[in-house]
Amino acid sequence: MASVFSSDSVLARIAERVYAVSEAINWLARRAAGLFFLAMLATMMLQVIARYAFSSPPFWTEELARWLMVWGGLLGASCAFHTHADPAMVHPPSNVLWRLKAQAFSRFVASWLFFLPVLWFTYPFVLRQIGRTSEGLEVSTAWMASALPVALILILFHGLAGLGALVSPRVLARETDYATQFSSHTTE
Protein backbone atom coordinates (compact mmCIF):
# COMPACT_ATOMS: atom_id res chain seq x y z
CA MET A 1 0.00 0.00 0.00
CA ALA A 2 1.36 3.42 -0.99
CA SER A 3 1.81 6.07 1.67
CA VAL A 4 0.06 9.44 1.39
CA PHE A 5 3.25 11.19 0.23
CA SER A 6 4.76 8.58 -2.10
CA SER A 7 5.13 9.39 -5.79
CA ASP A 8 2.23 7.12 -6.74
CA SER A 9 -0.21 8.20 -4.00
CA VAL A 10 -3.57 9.69 -4.79
CA LEU A 11 -2.46 13.06 -3.42
CA ALA A 12 0.62 13.07 -5.65
CA ARG A 13 -1.44 12.17 -8.72
CA ILE A 14 -3.91 14.97 -7.99
CA ALA A 15 -1.02 17.41 -7.58
CA GLU A 16 0.44 16.28 -10.91
CA ARG A 17 -2.89 16.73 -12.68
CA VAL A 18 -3.38 20.19 -11.21
CA TYR A 19 0.16 21.08 -12.25
CA ALA A 20 -0.49 19.75 -15.77
CA VAL A 21 -3.51 22.05 -16.01
CA SER A 22 -1.32 24.91 -14.77
CA GLU A 23 1.25 24.11 -17.47
CA ALA A 24 -1.46 24.04 -20.16
CA ILE A 25 -2.93 27.35 -18.98
CA ASN A 26 0.54 28.86 -18.93
CA TRP A 27 1.13 27.65 -22.50
CA LEU A 28 -2.07 29.37 -23.63
CA ALA A 29 -1.32 32.55 -21.66
CA ARG A 30 2.18 32.79 -23.16
CA ARG A 31 0.80 32.53 -26.69
CA ALA A 32 -1.95 35.03 -25.95
CA ALA A 33 0.54 37.48 -24.43
CA GLY A 34 2.76 37.12 -27.49
CA LEU A 35 -0.19 37.75 -29.81
CA PHE A 36 -1.22 40.81 -27.79
CA PHE A 37 2.29 42.24 -28.08
CA LEU A 38 2.45 41.50 -31.82
CA ALA A 39 -0.91 43.19 -32.30
CA MET A 40 0.30 46.13 -30.22
CA LEU A 41 3.39 46.44 -32.43
CA ALA A 42 1.29 46.29 -35.59
CA THR A 43 -1.10 48.91 -34.20
CA MET A 44 1.76 51.21 -33.29
CA MET A 45 3.36 50.75 -36.72
CA LEU A 46 0.04 51.61 -38.36
CA GLN A 47 -0.17 54.75 -36.22
CA VAL A 48 3.38 55.86 -37.08
CA ILE A 49 2.97 55.20 -40.80
CA ALA A 50 -0.39 56.94 -40.92
CA ARG A 51 0.93 59.91 -38.95
CA TYR A 52 4.11 60.54 -40.92
CA ALA A 53 3.14 59.27 -44.37
CA PHE A 54 -0.44 60.52 -44.53
CA SER A 55 -0.54 63.09 -41.67
CA SER A 56 -3.73 61.42 -40.47
CA PRO A 57 -3.36 58.70 -37.84
CA PRO A 58 -6.49 56.71 -36.94
CA PHE A 59 -7.98 57.99 -33.70
CA TRP A 60 -8.27 54.54 -32.12
CA THR A 61 -4.71 53.20 -32.54
CA GLU A 62 -3.16 54.69 -29.41
CA GLU A 63 -5.93 53.40 -27.17
CA LEU A 64 -5.93 49.94 -28.75
CA ALA A 65 -2.14 49.69 -28.38
CA ARG A 66 -2.46 50.59 -24.69
CA TRP A 67 -5.15 47.94 -24.11
CA LEU A 68 -3.05 45.31 -25.89
CA MET A 69 -0.03 46.26 -23.79
CA VAL A 70 -2.00 45.89 -20.55
CA TRP A 71 -3.34 42.46 -21.51
CA GLY A 72 0.02 41.26 -22.81
CA GLY A 73 1.90 42.53 -19.78
CA LEU A 74 -0.45 41.07 -17.20
CA LEU A 75 -0.65 37.68 -18.94
CA GLY A 76 3.14 37.77 -19.24
CA ALA A 77 3.40 38.44 -15.50
CA SER A 78 1.38 35.31 -14.76
CA CYS A 79 3.67 33.32 -17.08
CA ALA A 80 6.75 34.74 -15.38
CA PHE A 81 5.37 33.69 -12.01
CA HIS A 82 4.65 30.17 -13.24
CA THR A 83 8.13 29.63 -14.66
CA HIS A 84 9.97 31.36 -11.79
CA ALA A 85 11.13 34.10 -14.16
CA ASP A 86 9.82 36.70 -11.75
CA PRO A 87 12.36 38.52 -9.57
CA ALA A 88 13.40 36.46 -6.56
CA MET A 89 15.58 37.43 -3.63
CA VAL A 90 16.57 33.88 -2.69
CA HIS A 91 17.39 30.92 -4.87
CA PRO A 92 17.86 27.82 -2.72
CA PRO A 93 20.41 25.24 -3.81
CA SER A 94 18.71 22.69 -6.05
CA ASN A 95 20.20 19.77 -4.14
CA VAL A 96 18.68 20.63 -0.74
CA LEU A 97 15.21 19.07 -0.67
CA TRP A 98 13.79 20.81 2.38
CA ARG A 99 14.79 24.25 1.01
CA LEU A 100 13.08 23.53 -2.31
CA LYS A 101 9.92 22.50 -0.52
CA ALA A 102 10.14 25.54 1.74
CA GLN A 103 10.43 27.73 -1.35
CA ALA A 104 7.37 26.09 -2.92
CA PHE A 105 5.41 26.66 0.26
CA SER A 106 6.61 30.25 0.69
CA ARG A 107 5.80 31.11 -2.97
CA PHE A 108 2.28 29.82 -2.39
CA VAL A 109 1.79 31.71 0.88
CA ALA A 110 3.35 34.93 -0.40
CA SER A 111 1.35 34.93 -3.63
CA TRP A 112 -1.92 34.25 -1.85
CA LEU A 113 -1.25 36.80 0.90
CA PHE A 114 -0.45 39.51 -1.64
CA PHE A 115 -2.70 38.77 -4.60
CA LEU A 116 -5.89 37.53 -2.91
CA PRO A 117 -6.65 40.92 -1.30
CA VAL A 118 -5.81 42.67 -4.57
CA LEU A 119 -8.18 40.30 -6.39
CA TRP A 120 -10.87 41.08 -3.83
CA PHE A 121 -10.72 44.78 -4.72
CA THR A 122 -10.71 44.19 -8.49
CA TYR A 123 -14.39 43.24 -8.37
CA PRO A 124 -15.64 46.75 -7.54
CA PHE A 125 -13.01 48.18 -9.89
CA VAL A 126 -14.32 46.14 -12.83
CA LEU A 127 -17.92 46.93 -11.86
CA ARG A 128 -17.16 50.66 -12.00
CA GLN A 129 -15.64 50.22 -15.47
CA ILE A 130 -18.72 48.50 -16.92
CA GLY A 131 -20.61 51.78 -17.17
CA ARG A 132 -17.71 53.65 -18.75
CA THR A 133 -16.96 53.78 -22.44
CA SER A 134 -13.57 54.42 -23.96
CA GLU A 135 -13.19 57.46 -26.18
CA GLY A 136 -11.34 55.88 -29.08
CA LEU A 137 -12.75 52.38 -29.31
CA GLU A 138 -16.18 53.22 -27.88
CA VAL A 139 -16.41 49.96 -25.91
CA SER A 140 -16.72 49.35 -22.19
CA THR A 141 -13.47 49.92 -20.30
CA ALA A 142 -14.32 46.79 -18.32
CA TRP A 143 -12.64 44.85 -21.14
CA MET A 144 -9.30 46.41 -20.23
CA ALA A 145 -9.96 46.33 -16.48
CA SER A 146 -10.73 42.61 -16.60
CA ALA A 147 -7.11 41.88 -17.51
CA LEU A 148 -6.15 42.41 -13.86
CA PRO A 149 -8.44 39.81 -12.26
CA VAL A 150 -7.66 37.33 -15.04
CA ALA A 151 -3.91 37.67 -14.40
CA LEU A 152 -4.37 37.49 -10.63
CA ILE A 153 -6.49 34.34 -10.87
CA LEU A 154 -3.83 32.75 -13.07
CA ILE A 155 -1.07 33.66 -10.61
CA LEU A 156 -3.07 32.28 -7.68
CA PHE A 157 -3.75 29.06 -9.57
CA HIS A 158 -0.07 28.69 -10.53
CA GLY A 159 0.85 29.23 -6.88
CA LEU A 160 -1.61 26.53 -5.82
CA ALA A 161 -0.31 24.16 -8.50
CA GLY A 162 3.28 24.78 -7.40
CA LEU A 163 2.28 23.71 -3.91
CA GLY A 164 2.08 20.21 -5.38
CA ALA A 165 5.87 20.12 -5.08
CA LEU A 166 5.35 19.24 -1.42
CA VAL A 167 3.71 15.90 -2.27
CA SER A 168 4.82 15.01 -5.79
CA PRO A 169 8.43 14.39 -6.82
CA ARG A 170 7.47 15.10 -10.46
CA VAL A 171 6.03 18.51 -9.63
CA LEU A 172 9.04 19.24 -7.42
CA ALA A 173 11.39 18.31 -10.27
CA ARG A 174 9.55 20.60 -12.71
CA GLU A 175 9.48 23.50 -10.25
CA THR A 176 13.18 22.94 -9.55
CA ASP A 177 13.94 22.97 -13.27
CA TYR A 178 12.19 26.31 -13.64
CA ALA A 179 13.87 27.79 -10.57
CA THR A 180 17.31 26.52 -11.61
CA GLN A 181 16.90 27.79 -15.16
CA PHE A 182 16.24 31.36 -14.09
CA SER A 183 18.45 31.48 -11.01
CA SER A 184 21.51 30.50 -13.09
CA HIS A 185 20.89 33.47 -15.41
CA THR A 186 20.85 35.92 -12.53
CA THR A 187 24.12 34.75 -10.99
CA GLU A 188 26.20 34.87 -14.15
C-alpha positions in Angstrom: 0.0 0.0 0.0 1.4 3.4 -1.0 1.8 6.1 1.7 0.1 9.4 1.4 3.2 11.2 0.2 4.8 8.6 -2.1 5.1 9.4 -5.8 2.2 7.1 -6.7 -0.2 8.2 -4.0 -3.6 9.7 -4.8 -2.5 13.1 -3.4 0.6 13.1 -5.7 -1.4 12.2 -8.7 -3.9 15.0 -8.0 -1.0 17.4 -7.6 0.4 16.3 -10.9 -2.9 16.7 -12.7 -3.4 20.2 -11.2 0.2 21.1 -12.3 -0.5 19.8 -15.8 -3.5 22.1 -16.0 -1.3 24.9 -14.8 1.2 24.1 -17.5 -1.5 24.0 -20.2 -2.9 27.3 -19.0 0.5 28.9 -18.9 1.1 27.7 -22.5 -2.1 29.4 -23.6 -1.3 32.5 -21.7 2.2 32.8 -23.2 0.8 32.5 -26.7 -2.0 35.0 -26.0 0.5 37.5 -24.4 2.8 37.1 -27.5 -0.2 37.8 -29.8 -1.2 40.8 -27.8 2.3 42.2 -28.1 2.5 41.5 -31.8 -0.9 43.2 -32.3 0.3 46.1 -30.2 3.4 46.4 -32.4 1.3 46.3 -35.6 -1.1 48.9 -34.2 1.8 51.2 -33.3 3.4 50.8 -36.7 0.0 51.6 -38.4 -0.2 54.8 -36.2 3.4 55.9 -37.1 3.0 55.2 -40.8 -0.4 56.9 -40.9 0.9 59.9 -38.9 4.1 60.5 -40.9 3.1 59.3 -44.4 -0.4 60.5 -44.5 -0.5 63.1 -41.7 -3.7 61.4 -40.5 -3.4 58.7 -37.8 -6.5 56.7 -36.9 -8.0 58.0 -33.7 -8.3 54.5 -32.1 -4.7 53.2 -32.5 -3.2 54.7 -29.4 -5.9 53.4 -27.2 -5.9 49.9 -28.7 -2.1 49.7 -28.4 -2.5 50.6 -24.7 -5.1 47.9 -24.1 -3.1 45.3 -25.9 0.0 46.3 -23.8 -2.0 45.9 -20.5 -3.3 42.5 -21.5 0.0 41.3 -22.8 1.9 42.5 -19.8 -0.4 41.1 -17.2 -0.6 37.7 -18.9 3.1 37.8 -19.2 3.4 38.4 -15.5 1.4 35.3 -14.8 3.7 33.3 -17.1 6.8 34.7 -15.4 5.4 33.7 -12.0 4.6 30.2 -13.2 8.1 29.6 -14.7 10.0 31.4 -11.8 11.1 34.1 -14.2 9.8 36.7 -11.8 12.4 38.5 -9.6 13.4 36.5 -6.6 15.6 37.4 -3.6 16.6 33.9 -2.7 17.4 30.9 -4.9 17.9 27.8 -2.7 20.4 25.2 -3.8 18.7 22.7 -6.1 20.2 19.8 -4.1 18.7 20.6 -0.7 15.2 19.1 -0.7 13.8 20.8 2.4 14.8 24.2 1.0 13.1 23.5 -2.3 9.9 22.5 -0.5 10.1 25.5 1.7 10.4 27.7 -1.3 7.4 26.1 -2.9 5.4 26.7 0.3 6.6 30.2 0.7 5.8 31.1 -3.0 2.3 29.8 -2.4 1.8 31.7 0.9 3.3 34.9 -0.4 1.3 34.9 -3.6 -1.9 34.3 -1.9 -1.3 36.8 0.9 -0.4 39.5 -1.6 -2.7 38.8 -4.6 -5.9 37.5 -2.9 -6.6 40.9 -1.3 -5.8 42.7 -4.6 -8.2 40.3 -6.4 -10.9 41.1 -3.8 -10.7 44.8 -4.7 -10.7 44.2 -8.5 -14.4 43.2 -8.4 -15.6 46.8 -7.5 -13.0 48.2 -9.9 -14.3 46.1 -12.8 -17.9 46.9 -11.9 -17.2 50.7 -12.0 -15.6 50.2 -15.5 -18.7 48.5 -16.9 -20.6 51.8 -17.2 -17.7 53.6 -18.7 -17.0 53.8 -22.4 -13.6 54.4 -24.0 -13.2 57.5 -26.2 -11.3 55.9 -29.1 -12.7 52.4 -29.3 -16.2 53.2 -27.9 -16.4 50.0 -25.9 -16.7 49.4 -22.2 -13.5 49.9 -20.3 -14.3 46.8 -18.3 -12.6 44.8 -21.1 -9.3 46.4 -20.2 -10.0 46.3 -16.5 -10.7 42.6 -16.6 -7.1 41.9 -17.5 -6.2 42.4 -13.9 -8.4 39.8 -12.3 -7.7 37.3 -15.0 -3.9 37.7 -14.4 -4.4 37.5 -10.6 -6.5 34.3 -10.9 -3.8 32.7 -13.1 -1.1 33.7 -10.6 -3.1 32.3 -7.7 -3.8 29.1 -9.6 -0.1 28.7 -10.5 0.8 29.2 -6.9 -1.6 26.5 -5.8 -0.3 24.2 -8.5 3.3 24.8 -7.4 2.3 23.7 -3.9 2.1 20.2 -5.4 5.9 20.1 -5.1 5.4 19.2 -1.4 3.7 15.9 -2.3 4.8 15.0 -5.8 8.4 14.4 -6.8 7.5 15.1 -10.5 6.0 18.5 -9.6 9.0 19.2 -7.4 11.4 18.3 -10.3 9.5 20.6 -12.7 9.5 23.5 -10.3 13.2 22.9 -9.5 13.9 23.0 -13.3 12.2 26.3 -13.6 13.9 27.8 -10.6 17.3 26.5 -11.6 16.9 27.8 -15.2 16.2 31.4 -14.1 18.5 31.5 -11.0 21.5 30.5 -13.1 20.9 33.5 -15.4 20.9 35.9 -12.5 24.1 34.7 -11.0 26.2 34.9 -14.2 
